[in-house]
Amino acid sequence: MAAASASSSLYLLPRTLNHHSSTPHPNRLSLSGLTPKTQALRTRHGRRARATVRAAAVETLQKADTSLVEKSINTIRFLSIDAVEKANSGHPGLPMGCAPMGHILYDEVMRYNPSNPYWFNRDRFVLSAGHGCMLQYALLHLAGYDSVKEEDLKSFRQWGSRTPGHPENFETPGVEVTTGPLGQGIANAVGLAAVEKHLAARFNKPDNEIVDHYTYVILGDGCQMEGISNEVCSLAGHWGLGKLIAFYDDNHISIDGDTEIAFTESVDTRFEGLGWHVIWVKNGNTGYDEIRAAIKEAKAVKDKPTLIKVTTTIGYGSPNKANSYSVHGSALGAKEVDATRKNLGWPHEPFHVPEDVKKHWSRHIPDGAALEAEWNAKFAEYEKKYKEEAAELKSIITGELPAGWDKALPTYTPESAADATRNLSQQCLNALAKVLPGLLGGSADLASSNMTLLKMFGDFQKGTPEERNVRFGVREHGMGAICNGIALHSLGLIPYCATFFVFTDYMRAAIRISALSEAGVIYVMTHDSIGLGEDGPTHQPIEHLASFRAMPNILMLRPADGNETAGAYKVAVVNRKRPSILALSRQKLPQLPGTSIAGVEKGGYAISDNSSGNKPDVILIGTGSELEIAAKAGDELRKEGKTVRVVSLVSWELFDDQSDAYKESVLPAAVTARVSIEAGSTFGWEKIVGSKGKAIGIDRFGASAPAGKIYKEFGITVEAVIEAAKAVW
């Protein structure tokens, strides 16, 4: 993602009734796109036929203007239809139904600069229902983004395309976050909106509101069903994110059919209970003025996020497939495309944009440049008056780390007191918070156990959004996805979040999206092994290290002591496009001789070695709390006259990144006598120890007992390492 320099580039009444309520909702659904046969069929199966409601035109609009709006909306629909048809793959239904709200957002409401998709003070848009991505691609194309040309629309879902099957921020400038897994997008949007509120509180001045933008999101029934959406929307209401406006595409259709088969709750009532302002637009198909009025009302609500429930027809305009699951996830087919063209009066060839529509949308390029230029001038004035704040904000925008920031990290000697790496982690976090203006984060209701509080700051809350301790509550999945939104808001934001390592199971989907979308979140995961003891197997991670080592584009780090913990943080801060997981101990560990920050940056390195010529008799390899065991075993073997190299393999990924020559210097191919020790699954260790080596670990669930007893019973001991070493040389 390109960085934009801060200095040079730098809007109905709320309703509580749900569409499944026993109270009839006249005008809930427009059936204008359906054939009489389909309407009769729906009525026969118990659906209430509803009259189409067309909102009156805004008084200031001429008839021709309304006609142009409708032509623009149909352009969006048919660009989506044509792209899906050409690919013979995709989801045309949502773009056809959501085109009116998409048009109004991108053409009339949002502030952005197509020539610089990364302008800092732009409004953010998230398509949480990412399967409908042709809506977003069509909008970006019309608005003039270079990332979505006509040829990109024509290569929808194809190899090397900038229009992949779900929105990907790293492929398509103009796409803010990667969505597709339902619910992730609304969670990202909560993160984006939380950042806006935080930065506005930190940096705005009475005479210069330098941070001022909205976050808009479209989500569907699938997002609403996923539990993550409730987690994050609960937090959004708690935090009072007034500049978060979510459009709920209320079309009642999911892949398996009508949502009545599985989803009959009152979404309106739920969101009011979560602290949201709720508006219902009954006619999302043609009620353009209703949509405009809802946005205006939403913007007037400053202390709550707003959910605008927009009742639409999925596949609007398709005579035979609208309002059915068959238009959700597959191309319409040539016959139905022709019928839809006739039904909506669209005589044009595929991918055609009428000249008057093209001319109308072309204004967004100069208007966007003017918006950015105006903001740049505003920032220049801000910089003159508030130099310190401007420097901090610029660092957050550009991602340029302050000079010498890493010197703030603590260092340790073997004489330093033994301590749990979770405690050493807190020392690192608090040292870094003083020098990194973009560092903020928190824990899933475990801050006092994860040791993640920034002691010099208060809590980010509705009334104190300038603070940097984020209280996520017991919401691991939502926490991770919110942090993705924070990380992708601006290059210099460095979010961290924490829980017990075993509970990465609850947030794995969000962590995977971190890795995929190149969001540099720092995951602080404590209680990393059977060493947590008495809490037992439900809390003792076994397979987790191996599982994250299998995940692409993520750094799995397991530091052994203070220096390695500091090194892990240095790596995590520097890697802004690779998330990092720090697996940290509950139990105290000694400060080992030979460990270093520089060693961690290499991923693997020798902490002790009495051999010469790169030919030790045996190589002992440990991570985290077991590095101490490897070191002690090495000392014992040396007493028997053996040459032993003890290696800390703190990060397999970083080690793999090193040159072949460096890797050979640490793990010479000729030395096949290797023993690894790690209090976790041995899966994957054959890559390191080879066919002739031995991997000591745990390939079953743990047990409830004091840590020392568990280690002994599972054979994670010095004696076991010595025995294994003698068996392999």
Secondary structure, DSSP 8 states (H G I E B T S, - for coil): -----TTT----------TTSSS--TTSS--TTS-HHHHHHHHHTT------------TT--HHHHHHHHHHHHHHHHHHHHHHHHHT-S--HHHHHHHHHHHHIIIII----TT-TT-TT--EEEESSGGGTHHHHHHHHHHT-TTS-HHHHHTTTSTT-SS-SS--TTTSTT--S---STTHHHHHHHHHHHHHHHHHHHH-BTTB------EEEEEEHHHHHSHHHHHHHHHHHHHT-TTEEEEEEE--EETTEEGGGT--S-HHHHHHHTT-EEEEES-TTT-HHHHHHHHHHHHH--SS-EEEEEE--TTTT-TTTTTSGGGTSS---HHHHHHHHHHTT----TT---HHHHHHHTTHHHHHHHHHHHHHHHHHHHHHH-HHHHHHHHHHHH----TTGGGGS----TTS--B-HHHHHHHHHHHHHTT-TTEEEEESS-HHHHT---TTS-EE-SS-TT--EEE--S-HHHHHHHHHHHHHH-TT-EEEEEEEGGGGGGTHHHHHHHHHTT---EEEEES-SGGG-TT-TTT--SSHHHHHHTSTT-EEE---SHHHHHHHHHHHHH-SSS-EEEE--SS-B---TT--HHHHHHS-EEEEE--STT--SEEEEE-GGGHHHHHHHHHHHHHTT--EEEEE---HHHHHHS-HHHHHHHS-TT---EEEE-SS--TTTHHHH-TTSEEE---S---SS-HHHHHHHTT-SHHHHHHHHHHH-
